[in-house]
Amino acid sequence: MRQVIQYQKTGDISVVDLPPPLLRPGYVLVQNVASVISAGTERTSIQTAQASLIGKARTRPDLVRQVLANVKREGVWATVQKVQNRLDNYKELGYSCAGKVIASDTAAFLPGDAVACAGTGYAVHAEIVAVPKNLVCKIPQGVSFEEAAFTTLGAIALQGVRQADVRVGENVAVIGLGLLGLLTVQLLKAAGCRVVGVDITDHHFALAQSLGCDACYLSGDDAGERIRSFTRGIGTDAVIITASTKSNQPLELALEVARKKSVIVIVGVVGMNVPRSPFYEKELHLTIACSYGPGRYDPLYEEFGIDYPIGYVRWTEQRNMQAFLDLVAQKKLAIAPLITHRFDIQDALQAYDLVTGKRKEPYIGILLQYPERSDHPRRYVPAKVKAGTVKTPIAIGFIGAGNFAQSYLLPPLKSAGVRLRGVATSRPVNAKAVSEKFGFEYAATDPQEILADPEVDAVFIASRHDSHAQYVIEALKNKKHVFVEKPLAINPEQLQEIAQLYDRVSAEGIVLMVGFNRRFSQAFRRIKQFLADVADPLTMLYRVQAGALSPDHWLLQPDQGGRIIGEACHFIDTMAFVAGASVRTVMAMTTAADRADIPSDEDTIVSLHFNNGSVGTLLYVATGSPATPKEFAEIFGGQKSAVMQNFARLQLLDRKRRTIKLDGSKGHKEEVQHFLNVLLGKEQPRFSFESFWNTTQVTFAIHQSLQTGQPVAIDAPGA
């Protein structure tokens, strides 16, 4: 499918032919007919990407804070790699489109339905889009696809009007008469308001007045007086700012014209250096409209399709979208006069020449059109890589390639010189970026392209946690070696199915490895060697300052298993490796049980009793200071002690003290190389399925212990 994408390092825009996205649970697959370029948002995206690193940092101070926090947790080099990987990627553009349903995982929409779609990363400029059901609306009779393509922008404007809470006959000023402003003017007139428009130019004044604006004024020294005259000296009952500028002037004008105790709503992106005195003197209410409405940025609503009860939240994103479409159908909103340009998707670069100013020509609404086409490729083949030119003993297929995989798994694979056969990711642009960056022969969005490829010898699985078990099972059934990032499974049923299948295929030499990398790190290999002659049971403490995740982080979504199953498994495996034994009994406690803002598996203390008498304590903390180094371990036994400090420093103590400086690496490179060496017959496995089973069972037992307050015994494989 043809799609518009932007390279993050340079801001360059291109139209490429990529494999289409797959239908996901709760999603709708749509063949686009038209999409709208949001000039302000997309121009800002281009300018940010074209800026230097310092320029990027100035525009996104929130991301700078994230980078600095990551430096404290993982070190400078790991952070630099993450930042570089994020920049060396592509971004989808667009968030408002309309087309026909071609497949659906919800009864609310059927193939053939005409629909409008919304959402960054969903309703993009592409021939086929996959959109969650709560961001899709049916198009009423009498509304064209071109009109419906404006639905997201219409919902944004409508949410601004709702935030203003206007009444019939009230005076409202709209500052900024671009596309959003002109939509806002029409919505206010449909609500029975008197509307005055303000802009820095008069380019759209005639159009605004034809759409119902009662008066239009240039922003300047006398704009405030003119607006007061328009309101008969009362002042505005509401001001809606739809301008896009770094200047503080729109807000200052709003302060000047607003009547006492009225509201100012910011819809556009403007300067917000708010003077105190006018707000204090008039007791004004300042609010920012959150995009399309309630549900925005809530993954439970947008991704999982959990709607808000209409009795409590009357106007959600989807309901705003539907209301806009209904107003268009009733001829209360005119969309056609807003369309100034139409471009075929193949000619999209000409449209962006308008947006960036390369082409000097006035515009308002810019549409991309999508001629119907059925010959969409299932694979993307990078121009720099030709199939069959890389000759190595092992051909690798890769499923899922986010920032972690690109930082820690793919670089050592590339360095090892293996044949990188194919990569599959859910996002077409990510598949393209990874295939080009690391030299894969092809990229796909369908994992079956990898799993069924007869040329793939081994499959690396680095997708989201809920999919790991499924892909492991399918790869083993296809007699392929498997390296799966932790966790191996997120529930006992998945683990049992994997165990039964692996018991059959392992006899044929099939290798299964889970990415418990810390046991391969220099730090813990040195500790293991140091304690090799200790016959007594060990006493171990592993403290992890994991840090708090934002509530909308994907790892906290209900279907991902949580942080104990998804991350704490690392530290359980590491202690089992050092002890040389399996966990026999688990007891867990948490301090988060009474905190609504902390998941119940964070701030957890776990006691582990091993079958050789060793004991271990895992202290997994999310509420400590971000300045605290992430990992700290102490191991005692046989008159020896070992202290590991965040993989940067290791102390080994017996009759003397030795301090070893480390490079901070956590064993990712070593575990990948070991897996390859096992496949090549160069090394015997330093892992076993029994250990993977035990560690995974322990994570399930931790949850059980937290629920019951009792210790939990761990079963042996097959029990």
N, C-alpha and C positions, 0 to 999 in steps of 0.2 A: 504494500500500500504506500502511496505517496504521503509524506508528512513533512511539515515545517519544523526544523530543529535549529537550536542555537548552540554553538560551541562556547563553553563557559570561560575558557581562557581569553578568547579574543572578542567574543560577541558576534562572530561571523554567523550568518544565517544561510541555511541551505534547504533545498527540497530533495529528499532522498526516498528511495523505494525500500521499504522495510517489511518484515513479516508482520501480519496483523496481530493484535492482542488476542488472547483467548478469553472465552466466557468464563467468569468466575462465579462462585456461589453468591447469590443475591445481586448479581449484576445484569446489565442489559447490553447487548452488542448492537451497535448502530452503524448503519451505512450513512455517512454524512452526505447531505445535499448542499448545505451552506454553513459557514461559520463567520463570526465577526471578529475583526481585529480590534482589540481594546487598545487604542493608540497610546493613551497615557501610561497604562501598566506595562505594555510591551516595549514602549520607547525607553522607560526607566530600566527595564531588564537589560536591554541592549547597551544602554549607557553604563550601567554597573559592570557588565561583563567586559566592556571595552576599557574600563578604568584600570589603572595600575593596582598592585596589591594594596598600596596605601590608600588609593582612592576607594577601592572596594571596602577596606576597613572603615573608612569614614562614613560610608553609606550604610553599613551594617554593624554598628557597635555591639549589638546583641551577639552576633557570630564571633566577634573578637573576644568577648567574654567567655564564650564556649571554648574557643581555642586555648585561651590562657588556662582555663580550668583543666583542659585535657593535658596541657603541658605538665601541670602539677601531678596529675594521676599517672600518665604514661610516659612522660619524658619528651624532650624536644624533638628527637629524631622520629619517633612514632607519630607525633603530631604533625610534623612537616609532611610525612608521607600521606597522612590522611587528607591534609589540605590540598596537596598536589593532586591526589586522586579525585577529589571533588571538582577541582578546576579542570582536570583533563577528562571531562565528560560533556555530554550533551543535555540540553534542557528542552522539554516540549513547550511550545508556545500556544496560547489560546485557552479560553475557558467558557466559550459560549457558542453553541452550535445546534443544528437541527437536521434530522434525517429520518430514515426508516429503520425500524427494528429488524434485524436479521436473525437474532437468537436471544433468548431470554431465560433467566433462571428464576423468574418470579411471575406469578399468575396475573399480576397487575398489567403486564405488557406482553403482547403477542407479536410474533413475526408479521411484518407488514404494517404495524402501527406507525403513524406519523408522530414523532416525539421531538421535544426540545430538551437539550442536555446542558448541564452546568458543571463547573468544577475545575480548578487548576489540576493538571495532571490527568484529567478525565476527558472533558469536552474540548479536546485539543484540535489543532489544525491538522487533521489527518483524515484519510478516506474512511477508515473504520475506527471507532472508539468504543472502549469498554467503560461503562458508567454505572456506579451503584444506583440502586432503584430509587433512593430518596432524592437523587439529583436528576431525575427524569420526569417529564410531564407529557401527557398526551396533548397534541395540538388540536384545538377545536376546529370545527367546520368553518370554512371561510377565511382561515389564517394561512398564509403561504409559508413555505419553508424559509424564505428570506426574512419574513417578518418574525417568525418564531426563533430565528437564529439570534435575535436580540434579547432573548428571554433573560439570560443571566444579568445583562446590563440593566434591563428593566426591573429585575428583582432588587438589584443594588439601589437603584433610584427609589423604588417603592419602600425599601427598608428605611431609607433616609426620611421619606415623608411620614412613615409610621413613627419614627423616633421624634419627629417634630410634633406629632399629636395635634394636628391642625383641625379647625372647625370651619363649617360653612361661613363664608364672609370674612374670614381673617386675612390679614395682610402678611404676605410671605415674600421675602427676598431670596432670589437664587443667584449666588455669586459664582460665575463660571458658566458660560453658555456653550460649552462643548456638547458632546453626545450625551453624557450623563445629565448635564444641565437642561438640555432640551427635552429629554425624557421626563425629568423632574417637573419642569414647567407644565407639561401636559397632565401629569398625575395630579398636580395641585389644582389645575383648572377642573379636572374631573371630580375633585373633592369639593368644588365650590369656593375656592379661595381667590382672592385678588393677588396677582403675581407681578412682581417687578424683577426684571433681570439686569444683572451687572456683569460686564466683561471688560477686559483691557483693550479690546478692539470691537468695532461695530460690524464685523464680518457676518455674524449670525443674527443680527438684530431683526432684520426683515423676516427671516424664517421663524424666529422665536415669536414674533408678533402674529404671524400667520397661524402659529400653533396655539395661540391663546394668551401669550404674555401681554399683560395690560400696558406695560411701559418698559423701556430698556434704556439704561444709562451707562455711559463710560465710567469706568473706575477712575476717579480723580479727586481733585480737591473739593468739587462741589457735589459729588455723588451722594454724600450723606444728607445734604440739605434737600436735594431733589427727592430722595427716598422719603424723608420726613414729610415733604409736601405731598407726595403720593399717598401717604398714610393719614393725611389730614392732621399732621402734627402729633399723632399718637405714637408713632414708631412701629416697627414690625412686630407681629405676634410670634414670628419665627424667622430665622435665617438658616438656609441650607447652603452650605459651601460645597460646590462640586468642582472647584478649580483645582488645577495641579501646578503647584509652584512651591519653591522653597521659601518664598517671601512670606512675611508675617502680615502683609497688607490686607488680604481677605479677612482675616480674623479681626484686625483692628477696625475695618469698616463695619463688620458685623456688630462689634461692641458699640460703635457709634450710633447705629440705626436701630438697634433692638430696644424695645420698650422695657420698662421695669418688670422683673420676674418672668421674662420670656425665655425662649430656648434658642440655642444655636447648635445646629447639627453639622458635624463635619463628615462629609462623604468622600471628598477628594483627599489628596495628599498635599497639605499646606504647612507652612511654618506655624509652630504652636508655642511661641514665646508669649505666654498669656500675661498681659498687664493686669495687675491686681485691682487697681482702683476702680475701673469701670465695672468689673464683676462684683466687687464689694458694694459699690454704690447702687447698682441696679439689681443685685441679688439674682444674677443670670444663671441659667442652667446650661452647661456646656456638655455635649455628649458626642460620641463618635459612633456612627452607624457601622455595625459589624457586617460588612459585605452583604450577602444575600439574605441574612436574617438568622434567627435562632436555629442552631444545628451546625452552623459554620464552625469549622475547626474541631468539631466533636466527632471522633472516629466511630463512636457507638452509633451516632446518627448517620454520618456520611458513608462509612465503610461497611458497617454491620446492618444498616437498614432499620435500626430501632427508632421508631417514630416517637415524638413527644405527644402525650394525650392532648387532644384538641381542647378539652375543657380547661387545661392549664396553660397551654401554649397555642393560642389561636393561629398565629402566623409564623410558620416555620419557613425554612428555605424553599421547600417544595411548594408550600401553600402560597408563598409570595410569587413564585414562578407561575403557578396556575392562575393566580389573580391577574397578573400582567397579561397572560395570554387571553383571559376572558375579556379584559378591557379592549384588547386589540380586536377580538372577535365582535365586540359591541360597537366598534368604530369610534370609541372614545379616545383612542390613541392612534396617531398617524405615524407609521414607521417609514413608508415609502419616501417621504420628503427628506428623511435623514440619510438615505443611501446615496452617496456621491460617486462611489467607485465599486466595480466588480472585477475580479480577477479569477481566472482559472487557477487551481492549486498549483499547476505546473509553472505559472507565472507569478508566484507569490512574492518573489524577490522584488518585483516592480512595486508591489504594494508596500513593502517595507522601505523602499526608497522614499515613498511619500511620508511615512511615519518618522523616519530619521532625518528628513529634510534634504536628502540628496536630490529629490525631485521637487522643485518649488511649485507647489500647486495646492490650493485650498482643498480641504477634505473634511468630512464628518464621519459618516459610517462607511467602512471599507469591508466589503464582503469577499470571502473566498468561496468559490464554487467547485463542486466535485462531480464531474461527469461519471455516470455509472460505469463500473468496471468490475470484472470478476477474476482476472488473472493476477491475483496477489501472490507474491512469492512466499514460500514457506521458510526460506533461508535467505540470509543476507551474506554475500560473499565479499569480504573486503578486497579492494583493488590491489593492495600490497601483498596479499597472500594468495598463492595458487595451490589448490588442493593437490596433494601428492608430492610436493617439492621438499617437504621436511621428512627425513627418513630416520626414525629412531625406533627402538624396540617396543616402546609403549605409546599407545594413542590414548589421549585423555579427553573425556567429555566432562563438561562443567555445567552444573545446574545451580543457578542463583549466583550472582556476582556483585554484591553490594560493596560498600566501602571496606568492610572487614576483609572480604576475600581478595579485593584488589590490593590491600595493604600487606596482608600476611600470607596468603596461600598462593596466589598467582605469581608473584615475583620469584619465589624459589622454584616453582614449576618451570617458569620460563628459563631461569638460570640453569636448571638441570638438563635442558636440551631435549625434553620429551616432545613428542608430536602433540601439539594442541589441536585436536581434531574439531571440536565444536563446543559452543557455549550457548546456554538457553537462560534467558531471564524474562520476567513477566513484562518488563517495559522494553518496547522495541528500541528506544534510543540507547538504553543501557547495554542491550545486546550488541548494538553497533559499536559503541565506544569500547567495550571490553574486547571485542574481537580484533579491533584495529590496534588497540594499545598493547595487547599481549601476543598477537600473531595467531589467533585461531583461524582455521580454514573456513569456518562458517559460523554464523550466529542465527539463533532462532528464538521464538517466544514459546514454542511448544516443547516441553521436556521430553516428549516422546521421540522427537528428532534425535536426541542424545541416547535415550534408553534403547531405542530400536536400531541404532546405527551399528551395522555389523563390524565397522572398522574401529569402533571404540572398545578399548580393552578395559579401561578403568573409569569409573564415574566418581567425580568429586561433587558432593552435595553441600551447598552453603546457602540454601534458601531459608525462608522463615521456619521456625521450629515446628509448626504444626504439620509441615509437609515432609519432614525428614523421614519418618517411618515409611510413608507411602513410596517415596523414591528409592529408599533402601530395598524395600520388598520387590519393587519392579526391576531394579538393577540386578538383584540376586537371581530373580526368575530368569533374567536374560543372560545369566552366567557371566556377569561382569564383576570385576573387583570393585570394592566400594571404599571410599574415604568419605565419611560423613562428619561434618562439624557437630559438636555437641549441641543439643542432647540427641541421643540415639532414638528416643521415643518420649512422648509426653504423657503416656498413660500405660498401665499394666497390660492392657489388651494388645496394644501395638508391640510392646516388648516381647510378649509371648509369641506373637505371630512371627516376628523376626527370628526369635530363637529357634522355633520349629523349622523354619525355612533354612536358616544357616546351618543347622545340624545336618541337613541333607546335602547342601552344596559344598560345605567345607571339605568333604571327603574328595571332591573333585579339584581341590587346590584353590578354590575361590577365597580371596582374602577380604576380610571386613575390618576396618579400623575406624575408631571414633577419635575426633580431634581433641584429645586431652593433651594439650601441648606442654603443660608445665613439667610433666615427668621427663621431657626431653631437654629441658633448659639446662644450661651450664650450672646454674645454682643448685638444682636438685640432683643432678647427676653427681656433682661434687659431694653433696651431703650423703647421698646413697653410698658412695665410695668410702667416705669418711667413717660411716657407721657399719661398714660391711662385717667387721669382726665382733660386733656387739650381739651377744646371744640373748640378752635380757629384753623383755618387752620395752617398747618405747613410749614416752609421754610426749604428746605433740599439741601445739597450739598454732592455729592458722587464723590470723585476724585479717579481715578484708573490709576496707572502707570503700564500699561499692559506690557510694554517692547516690543521691536521690535522682530518680528519673522524672521527667515531666509526666503529668497524668495521662497525656495522649501518646506516650511512647509505645511503639508497636509491641514491645516485650510485655507490657502490662495489659494488653488486650486479652479478653477472656479465653480465646482459643489458643494462646501461645504457651501455656504451661506455667508462666511466672518465672521469677528470678532464681528460685531454688533449683527447679528442674533445669532451667536454661543456662544458669551461670555457676551456681554454687557447686554443681557437679564437678567442676574443675578441681576444686580444693579438696573435695572428698577423694577423688582419684589420686591426687598428689600425695595425700597422707597414706593412702593404701599402698602406693608405690614405695614410699619411704619405709613403711612398716613391713612390706613384703607379705601382706596378709589381706584378707577380705573382711569387710565389716560384718559383725554378727548381730549387734543390737544398736538401736538408735533411740535417743531421747532428745526432744527439741522443745525449746521455750522461746517466746517472743515478747517483746515489749510493745509491739505495734498493735496488739489486739484491740485496744481502746482508742486508736487513732484513726479517724475517718480518712485522713489525708495520706496515710501510709499503708501500702498493701500488707496483708497479714504475714507474708513470707519475707518481709524486710525486718532488719534489726532482730535477727534470730541467733540464738545460741544452740549449737548442736553438740551433743556428746556421742562419740562413736566408740564402740567397743569391738576390737578386732579379734579374730579367732586365734591369734597367737598371744593374746593377753595385752597387746598394746592398746593404748587409749588415745583418743584425739578429741580436741575441742575446736569446732569451727565457730568463730565469732564473725557473723556476717552483718555489717552495719551499713545503713543508708543515711543516717542522720548526723554523722560526724562532720567535722569541718572539711570542706573541699581541699584545704591545704594539707590534710593528712595524707602521707604516702599510701597508695592503695593497698599494698600487700605486705604482710609481716608474718614470719613464721619462726617458731622456736621448737627445737626437737631435743629431747634429753634421753639418755640411756647409756649404761655401761661406763659411767663416769665421764661421759662425753656430752658436749652440748654443741648445737649448731644454731646460728641465728641468721636468717635471711631477711634483708631489708629491701623490699621493692625491686628485687633483681638487679640492684645497683651495688650492693655491698653484702658480703658473706663473711661471717665469723665462725671459725671452727676452733673449739676449745677442748683440750684434754689436759695434759700437764703444761701445755703452753697455749698461747692465743695466736691464731693466724687470721689476718684480715685480708680478704681478697676483694678487689674492685672488679665489678662486672659491667657489662655494656648495657644492661637493662632489657636484653632480649629474653623472651619467654618460651623459646623452644619451637616456634612455628616452623622456621626453616629446617631445623633438625628432624621434626616429626614428618614433614613432607618427604625429605630425603630418605628417611628410614622406610617409609611406606614404599617408595620407589625401589629401594634396595631389596626389600622383601620380595617384591614382584619380580625383580631381576634375578633373584636367587643369591644375592650378594650377602645378605644377612638373615639370621633367624629372627622371627618376630619378638620384639620386646614388649608384647602386649598379648592379651588373650580375650576371647569373647566372655569368658567367665568374669573377668575383671570389669568389662563394660556392663555386663548384666548386673553385677553387684553394685556398682556405683549408681546406675540408673534406678535400681530398686531402692537404694538408700534415699534418693531424692523423693521418691513416692512416700517412703516411710516417714520422712520428715514432716510432710503435710499431714499424714495420719496422726503422728504424735502431737502435732500442734492442735489438731482437732480434739483428740481424746485426752491429752495430758498424760499419756502413758508411754512407756518404752515399747518399741516395735522390733520384733525379730525379723531378720532378713532370710528369705528362702534361697536355697541353692537353685541354679538354672534347671528348669524343667520341673521344679516342684510345684 
